[in-house]
Amino acid sequence: MSGFPIEVATRIKTLPPYLFAAIDKMKQPKHHQYPSYEGMLSFRKAVADWYRRRFHVTLDPAHEVLTLIGSKEGIGHIPLAFVDPGDIVFVPSPGYPVYPVGTGFAGGVSHLMPLTKQNGFLPDLKAIPKDVAKNAKLMFLNSPNNPTSVIMSKDYFKRVVDFAQENHVIVCHDAAYSEIFYDGKPPASFMEVDGAKDVGIEFHSLSKTYNMTGWRIGFAVGHKQVLAGLGKVKSNLDSGCFQAIQEAGITALSLDDSVTDGLRKIYQERRDTLVPGLKQLGLEVDPPPAAFYVWVTVPKGYTSASFTAHLLEKAGIVTTPGNGFGAPGEGYIRMTVCTSKERLAEAVERIKRAGF
């Protein structure tokens, strides 16, 4: 395997063996027992099969797939495995708050990568100072992106791989929204790109793909040493994912595309209700290519916070100010299509009556 040496944080090196990981004694009544920390092999095989069907990517279920209690916990824990106090972590901004929070918990320093309209809402890798890049440990990426809904291309992922190889940075790609896409154009996986498995991992969640939000099950795939580091943290902080939930996950991952096609059809109907309605009101907004977020430019005379407050007070509509995801999100609000198209049409009508 090519790539660069993977060095775990000092705290991981000093951990004693965890005495309660007795996998060979897991012969009690099915499911009602402590599960294996890395997840049932049958679930990890289902993940590998899904990746082969969906992305034409081959994974070793035993070493290149790790079961998570939802992708959020994996994202939050990964800095503990590789970041020592003062280490730099690249974080997209605006972005999912867990990236900088997890970094901070590990004592790391977030180096923000601004997502601006001028750069297509993609991190500008060339703008990262070389001395900063050489001292960084991790890079968080997210495609399809929350909150902008932008998709990263395979060409962009290739540039990320080159950057990671040159600077010995571990890439942590959050692909939670990969199956919520529109117009029949599925996003790529980071793992599809040559060299990706040598420099990082990819997180996924069954919450969005199969509407299993409260079930708390997800997975990470990719570089086996990176997954082993994350697994070392998890074995000392949690007791694995409930096996019955993993069995449900196996069933979900084995379903054909008719189920996810149906979900995408519903979301697309909602998107195609909300976005044209907002445009007719004079708001600047592009149809999202994926995810269920709509990134709306606030009208002149408003800030993200003041427009959010205006919509709440005058129209009874709850939106999220863009700067809540990071300073570069100022000037935008985030809306979602997580409600019926009838309610979305009503929201447009309320904004029209309230004016702005």
N, C-alpha and C positions, 0 to 999 in steps of 0.2 A: 504494500500500500504506500503510495506517495503521500506528500503532505508535509507537515511540520510536527515537531515533538509536542505532545499535549502534556502540560504541566498543571497538576491540580494545586489548589490553594493549600497553604500550610496547615490550615485547620483540618483538612481531609487527611493529610499525611499522619497526623497525630491521633486520629480516631482509633480506638481499640476495636477488635471484632465485635459485631453485635451478636450477643449470646442467644437471642431468641429466634434467629433465622434458621429454624430446623425444618427445611423443606421436606426432608425424607420422612418426617413424622406426620405429614399432612394426610392422615388416613382416617380422620374423624368423619362424622356424617357430612355429606356433600354440602359445600358452601358455608356451613356454619362453623367456620374455623378461621384462623388467621391465614389469609391468602399469601402466596409467594410475593415477595416485594417487587420483583420485576414484572409480575402479572402472569396469568396462566399461559402456558405455551400455546394452548389452543387459541386463545385470543390473539396472541402475537402472530400466530400463523394466519389468522383471519385478516389481520392488518397487512401482513406481507402479501397475501393474495389480492387484497383490495388495491394495494399500490401497483401490483403487476397489471391488474385489469385497467385501472384508472390512468396510470402514468407510464406504464411499461417499464417500471423500475423494479429491479430485483433486490430483495432484502433478505438477510439471514435472520429468521425470527428469534433465534436464540441469543444473538448478540447485537443486532442492529434495530431492534424494536423494544421499547420500554413502555409499559402500561402506566398511565397517570390517573390521578384522581381529578380529572379535568385538566385541560391544558394550562389553565391559570396557575395551578400549583407547580407544575413543571417549570413554567416561565419564571415564577417567583423564586424557585429554589436553585435554578441553574447558576446564578452568580455565587451562591455559597460554595459551590464546588470548585470554582476556578478563579474567583476574584479575591485578592487580598486587599486589606485596607490601602486606599490610595490608588489602586489600579483603575485604569480608564475603561469605560464601557460606552460604546456608541449607541445612542438612543434616538430613534426618529421622533420629530416633534413638528406638528401635533401627533400624538400617538397614544397607545394604550398605557394608562398610568402605571401598570404593574412593572413595565420595563425600568423606569427610574426608581420606583419604590423598591423592587427586588435588589437593584444595584446598591441603593442606599443601605438596605439592611445588611449587606455584605461588607459595607465600608468602602464601596467603590465610588468612583466619581463619574457622573454621567456627562458625556460630551454630546451635546445635542446636534443632530443632523436636521436642519430646517427643511420642511417640505413646503415648497412655495409653488405658486402657479407658474412662475417663470421657468421653473425646472421640472414642470410636469408633475409636481407633488412627489418627486423621487429624491432620495438622498443624493447630494452631489459629492461623489467620492473624491473627485479631483480637488474639492475645496477643503478637504481634511488636511491639516498641516502634517508634514512628514514626521516631525518629531512626536506629534500626538499619536499618529498611526503606529509608530514603532513601540509605543509604550501602552498600547491598548490590549485588553484580554479578550473582550467579547464585542460582538455587534448584533443588536436586535434589528430584525427586518420584519415587515408585515405586509403580505400581499395575498389576496385583496386587502386593502388597507382600511383600518378603522382609525380616523373617521372619514377619510377622503374618498374611499372606495376604489382608488386607483390600483391597477394591476401591473405587476412587474413582468417584463418580457424575459424570454430565455436569454436574449442578448444582454440584458441588464444583469441577470443572474450570473452570466459568464464573467462580466466585469467585476462582480462581487467576489467570485471565486479567485480571480487574479489578484484582487486587492488583499484578500485574506491570505493567500499563499505568500505574497510578497512581505506582508507585515505580521504573519503568524497570529492572526486574529480568528477566534472561533466564531462562526456565524450561527446565530440562533434564529431561524426563520419561523415566524408564526403564520401558519396557513389555515387558521380556524375557519375562514370564510371561503375556502377554495371551491366548495360545492354550491354556493349561492351565486350563480352567475346568470347573465341575461343574453338574449339574442343568439343562443346556441354557441357561445364562444367560451369554452372552459379555460380557466387560468392554468398556467403551468405550475408544476411543483419545482422547488429549488433542487430537489433530488434528481430531476431529469437532466440537469446540466453536468457535463463531464467535470469531475473533480470536486463536485459539491460534497460528496460523502467523505472526502478527505479533509474537509475544512470545517464541517459543522453538522448541525442537526435540524430537523424540521418538526414543529409541533402541530398537532391536529386535535380537534375536539369533536365528539359526537353530538355535542349540544346543538350546534347550528345545522349540521348535515342531516341529523335524524330527529330533531326536536327533542333531544334528551337532556335539556338544560339542567334540570334538578337532579339528574342521575349521577352526575360527577364522574365521568369517564372520558379519557382521552388517551393520547399516546405521543411519544416522540420517536423519531427514526433517524438513522444516519450513522455518523462516526461512532464506532463501538466504544472507544476510550472516553469520548465525551459522555455517552450514555452511561457508561460505568461510573463516571464521576458523579453524575446526577443521581444514579441509583444508590451510590454510597450515602449521599445526603438523605435520600428518601428512606433508606432502611433504618436510619437513626431518628427520623422525625415522623414517619407514619407507618401504618401496618398494612399497606397495600389496598387495592380496590376490592370491594366486596365481590366475591366470585359470582354470585347470582347476577350482578350487574354486568360482569364480564361476559357471562353467557348471553345476556340480552344484546350486548355489543357484538358478539359473534353473529347473532341472527341479523342484526342491522347491517353489518358489513357484508353479509352474504346476499342481501336483497339485490334485485336487478334495478336498472335505472328508472323503472316506471314510478317508483316511490319518490325518488329525488326529483325526477322530471315534474311530477305533480306539484311538489313544493315550489320548485322554481317557477312554474306557471302562475301560481298564486302570487308570489312576490313580484313577478313581472307585471301582472295586471295592476297591482298596487302602485308599482313604480310609474307605470304608464298612465296612472290616474293623477298622482301627486305632481310629478315633474312638469307636464304640460300645464297643469292648473297654476302652479307657481310662476311659470313663464308668462302666462296670460296676465298675471297681476303685475308684471314688470320686474320680477325678481330674477337675478342672474344665477342660473343653475344648469349644470350639465347632467344628462342622464347617467347614473352610475352604471359601470359595466359589470359590477359584481357587488356582493355584500348587500345589506339591507339598510344602508345609510345614504342620506342625500345631503351633500355639502353645499350649503346655500350662502352666497355672498350677501352680506347685510346691505341694506340700502344706504345711500348717502345720508349723513347726519346721525347715524347710529353707530354704536360700538357693538361688539358681540353681546356684551352683558345688557346694554340698554335695549337692544332689539329683542332679546330673549324676554326681558321684563315687559316690554310693550306687548308682545304676543300673549304672554301669560295674563296680564292685567286687562287688556282690551279685547282679546279674542278667546281667552280661556284655553290656550294651547301651550303645552309644555314642550320646549325644545332645549337643546344644550348649547351653551355658548362655546364657540370654537376655541377660545383661549383657555378653556378648562382642560384641554388636551395638550397645552403647551403654548407659549407666547406666540409662535408663528401661526397659530390658529386664530389670532385676532382678525376680525373682519369677516368671520364666517359663523354660521350656526349649523348644528347637525340636527337633521330630522330623520325619522325612521319610517319604514313601511311595515312595521310590526303590528299593524291593525288593519281592519277591513278596508277595502277600497271605498265603501260607502262613508266610513268615518273620515278617510283621507279627503274625499270630495267635500265633506262637511267642513273640514279644517280649512281648505282653500276658500270656501264661501265665508267662513268666519274672518279670515284675514282680509278678504275683499271688503267686508262690512266695516272692519276696524280701521282699514287704511294704514298707511305708513308714510 
